[in-house]
Amino acid sequence: MSILNNIKFIYNKHRGIVAFFLLFIIVALFLLYMRDKGESWEILFNLTYKKIILLLIVSLLFKVILGYNFRVLIGFFKIRLSFKEWFGLSNLSVMTSYFLPIKGGMAVQAVYLKKVYKLRYTFFLNSVVTFYTLILFSNAIAGIVLSILVFGIGTFRGNSVLIFFISIAIASSLIFVITYYMPKARTRWRSLGNFFEGFKKFHKQPKRLLKVVFYGMMLMFAAMLRLWFAFWALGIEIEFIQVTMITLITSFSMFISITPGSLGIKEFFIIASGVALGIAPTHVAVAALLDRIVDILVTFILGAVFAYIFTRKGLSGLKDIPDSLAKYEN
């Protein structure tokens, strides 16, 4: 069986059709917009081999931090993942998301942990909810500070962005409060009870929670750095504080994974936030495209390597995942 067939696992046909149809529309609209902007594509000639290598290194740094954060999260359940597992599964999951939209790639991690470490799916879901809640809260706090610095207070644009980040901060705080008190409440639904039960493990380890926040912030910094280098490599002048604001706003696109690998969704957030900051939309679009191409290149190289390692080198946890995923998705 080829690596591609092994990674595709079982593909939800209807969900895939919708996701790829949306992607087709997004790409078509992008090409229609950019077809008469030939001068904007000329900035691609500013790229050099050294700049591309630097972009690849920064993208690799992002992947390492993402994988290590996965290791820290799973550590809440007294599971110590090896390098092959935390780095390999993380990259394999991201690559699979291009075949299984709407967070389908996470199923790879969930099924592997279930088969190898007997970790409940509900506990894995606990780790995902905790991670995104902490990322939401920390990004929202940073966004509140930056929106005041960038836009000030009193303008319509500044107030709108500020209200957005404050709303996110409040919502993420409520999620954390609910997950703290709900495990103490009784429920007649066993699955719901098991789900909230898992959060006890997180609330009992505050130091590890702080680790998750720290590595989440490092992850955002790596994403900012990669996007800034994309602008720099194209010869586009942009302040780092602008890139920071764009990255913070774009980070919320992770919750709208309705296309393969969030293709088009993330780029829309980058372009919209860039335009709001006064950057030429065509320049932002080309920079976003370069950022995506570099990310895809690194993702598929690492994903293919670890797909081979897991399926051919004796890590049997992934060998039977196609069948297990069918049960997981049903």
ZAMARGU-4260 file (C-alpha; in steps of 0.2 Angstrom, whole numbers, plus 5000, padded with zeros to 4 digits):
<rodrens>
0) 5000/5000/5000 | 5007/5017/4995 | 5011/5031/5008 | 4997/5041/5001 | 4984/5028/5002
5) 4989/5024/5020 | 4988/5043/5025 | 4971/5045/5017 | 4964/5031/5028 | 4945/5031/5026
10) 4939/5047/5017 | 4923/5054/5022 | 4916/5056/5004 | 4903/5069/5007 | 4913/5080/5019
15) 4928/5079/5006 | 4917/5085/4992 | 4911/5100/5001 | 4928/5104/5007 | 4936/5103/4990
20) 4922/5112/4982 | 4924/5127/4994 | 4943/5126/4991 | 4940/5127/4972 | 4929/5142/4974
25) 4942/5151/4985 | 4956/5147/4973 | 4946/5153/4958 | 4941/5169/4967 | 4960/5172/4971
30) 4966/5169/4954 | 4952/5181/4946 | 4958/5194/4958 | 4976/5192/4955 | 4975/5189/4936
35) 4977/5208/4932 | 4990/5211/4945 | 5005/5206/4935 | 5016/5219/4944 | 5013/5211/4961
40) 5020/5194/4955 | 5036/5203/4950 | 5041/5203/4969 | 5044/5185/4968 | 5060/5188/4959
45) 5067/5195/4975 | 5067/5177/4982 | 5085/5169/4983 | 5090/5152/4988 | 5097/5158/5004
50) 5080/5166/5008 | 5070/5151/5004 | 5082/5140/5015 | 5079/5152/5029 | 5060/5151/5027
55) 5061/5132/5027 | 5072/5132/5043 | 5059/5144/5052 | 5045/5133/5046 | 5054/5118/5053
60) 5056/5127/5070 | 5037/5129/5070 | 5035/5111/5067 | 5046/5106/5081 | 5037/5118/5094
65) 5020/5111/5088 | 5026/5093/5091 | 5034/5097/5108 | 5018/5105/5113 | 5009/5089/5109
70) 5021/5080/5120 | 5018/5091/5134 | 4999/5089/5133 | 4999/5070/5132 | 5011/5071/5147
75) 4996/5076/5158 | 4990/5057/5156 | 5007/5051/5162 | 5012/5046/5144 | 5030/5050/5139
80) 5031/5050/5120 | 5047/5047/5111 | 5054/5059/5098 | 5047/5049/5084 | 5030/5049/5091
85) 5028/5067/5096 | 5037/5075/5081 | 5031/5061/5069 | 5013/5061/5074 | 5012/5080/5074
90) 5018/5081/5056 | 5008/5066/5051 | 4992/5074/5058 | 4995/5090/5049 | 4998/5082/5032
95) 4983/5071/5035 | 4972/5087/5037 | 4975/5090/5019 | 4965/5074/5015 | 4953/5074/5030
100) 4947/5092/5032 | 4938/5099/5047 | 4951/5093/5060 | 4951/5075/5053 | 4970/5075/5054
105) 4969/5074/5073 | 4961/5057/5072 | 4978/5050/5068 | 4984/5055/5085 | 4969/5050/5094
110) 4968/5032/5086 | 4987/5030/5089 | 4986/5035/5107 | 4971/5023/5109 | 4979/5008/5101
115) 4997/5010/5109 | 4994/5018/5126 | 4975/5014/5128 | 4971/5033/5130 | 4952/5036/5129
120) 4946/5047/5115 | 4937/5058/5127 | 4954/5061/5136 | 4962/5065/5120 | 4948/5077/5116
125) 4951/5085/5134 | 4969/5089/5128 | 4963/5097/5112 | 4950/5108/5121 | 4963/5113/5134
130) 4976/5117/5121 | 4964/5128/5111 | 4957/5136/5126 | 4974/5141/5132 | 4979/5147/5115
135) 4963/5157/5113 | 4966/5166/5130 | 4984/5170/5128 | 4982/5176/5110 | 4967/5187/5116
140) 4977/5195/5130 | 4991/5199/5118 | 4978/5205/5105 | 4970/5217/5118 | 4987/5225/5121
145) 4993/5226/5103 | 4976/5233/5097 | 4978/5247/5109 | 4996/5250/5104 | 4992/5249/5085
150) 4975/5256/5083 | 4973/5266/5100 | 4956/5269/5109 | 4942/5279/5102 | 4942/5274/5083
155) 4929/5263/5076 | 4943/5251/5069 | 4952/5251/5086 | 4936/5248/5096 | 4930/5234/5085
160) 4947/5225/5086 | 4947/5228/5105 | 4930/5221/5108 | 4934/5206/5097 | 4949/5201/5107
165) 4940/5205/5124 | 4925/5194/5119 | 4938/5180/5115 | 4946/5182/5132 | 4930/5181/5141
170) 4924/5166/5131 | 4940/5156/5134 | 4939/5160/5152 | 4922/5154/5153 | 4927/5137/5145
175) 4941/5135/5158 | 4929/5139/5172 | 4916/5127/5166 | 4929/5113/5164 | 4934/5116/5182
180) 4917/5115/5190 | 4908/5102/5178 | 4919/5087/5184 | 4912/5089/5201 | 4894/5089/5195
185) 4884/5073/5192 | 4877/5069/5175 | 4866/5055/5168 | 4876/5054/5152 | 4891/5043/5155
190) 4901/5049/5139 | 4898/5067/5145 | 4904/5062/5162 | 4919/5054/5156 | 4923/5069/5145
195) 4923/5081/5160 | 4932/5069/5171 | 4947/5070/5160 | 4949/5089/5164 | 4953/5085/5182
200) 4970/5079/5176 | 4973/5096/5169 | 4967/5106/5183 | 4978/5096/5196 | 4994/5100/5186
205) 4995/5119/5185 | 5014/5119/5181 | 5011/5109/5166 | 4997/5121/5161 | 5009/5135/5162
210) 5021/5125/5151 | 5007/5123/5138 | 5004/5142/5138 | 5023/5145/5136 | 5025/5133/5121
215) 5009/5140/5114 | 5016/5157/5114 | 5032/5151/5107 | 5022/5143/5093 | 5014/5159/5089
220) 5031/5168/5089 | 5037/5155/5076 | 5022/5158/5066 | 5025/5177/5067 | 5043/5174/5062
225) 5039/5164/5047 | 5026/5176/5040 | 5038/5191/5043 | 5052/5182/5034 | 5040/5179/5020
230) 5037/5198/5018 | 5056/5201/5020 | 5060/5188/5007 | 5049/5196/4995 | 5056/5213/4998
235) 5040/5220/5007 | 5043/5232/5021 | 5033/5228/5036 | 5034/5232/5055 | 5035/5216/5066
240) 5021/5223/5077 | 5010/5223/5061 | 5015/5205/5058 | 5011/5201/5076 | 4994/5208/5074
245) 4991/5199/5058 | 4997/5182/5066 | 4986/5184/5081 | 4970/5188/5071 | 4974/5174/5059
250) 4977/5161/5073 | 4958/5161/5075 | 4956/5153/5058 | 4961/5137/5066 | 4943/5135/5072
255) 4936/5136/5054 | 4945/5121/5046 | 4932/5118/5033 | 4944/5116/5018 | 4959/5104/5016
260) 4972/5110/5028 | 4962/5127/5030 | 4968/5132/5013 | 4961/5148/5008 | 4953/5151/5025
265) 4970/5156/5034 | 4975/5166/5019 | 4959/5176/5019 | 4962/5181/5037 | 4980/5186/5033
270) 4974/5197/5018 | 4960/5204/5028 | 4970/5209/5043 | 4984/5215/5032 | 4973/5227/5023
275) 4965/5233/5039 | 4983/5238/5044 | 4986/5247/5028 | 4996/5235/5018 | 4993/5233/5000
280) 4982/5218/4997 | 4991/5211/4983 | 5007/5211/4993 | 4999/5203/5007 | 4992/5190/4996
285) 5008/5185/4988 | 5017/5184/5005 | 5002/5173/5012 | 5004/5162/4997 | 5023/5160/4999
290) 5020/5156/5018 | 5008/5143/5013 | 5019/5135/5000 | 5034/5134/5012 | 5023/5126/5025
295) 5016/5113/5013 | 5033/5109/5007 | 5040/5105/5025 | 5023/5097/5030 | 5023/5084/5016
300) 5042/5080/5017 | 5041/5077/5035 | 5024/5069/5034 | 5030/5057/5021 | 5046/5052/5030
305) 5036/5048/5046 | 5023/5039/5037 | 5036/5028/5030 | 5044/5026/5048 | 5028/5022/5056
310) 5022/5010/5043 | 5038/5001/5038 | 5049/5002/5053 | 5040/4993/5066 | 5030/5006/5075
315) 5014/4995/5073 | 5002/5008/5081 | 4999/5016/5064 | 4998/5000/5054 | 4979/4996/5057
320) 4974/5014/5058 | 4963/5014/5042 | 4951/5001/5050 | 4952/5010/5067 | 4948/5027/5059
325) 4932/5020/5052 | 4926/5016/5069 | 4933/5033/5076 | 4923/5043/5063 | 4907/5033/5065
</rodrens>
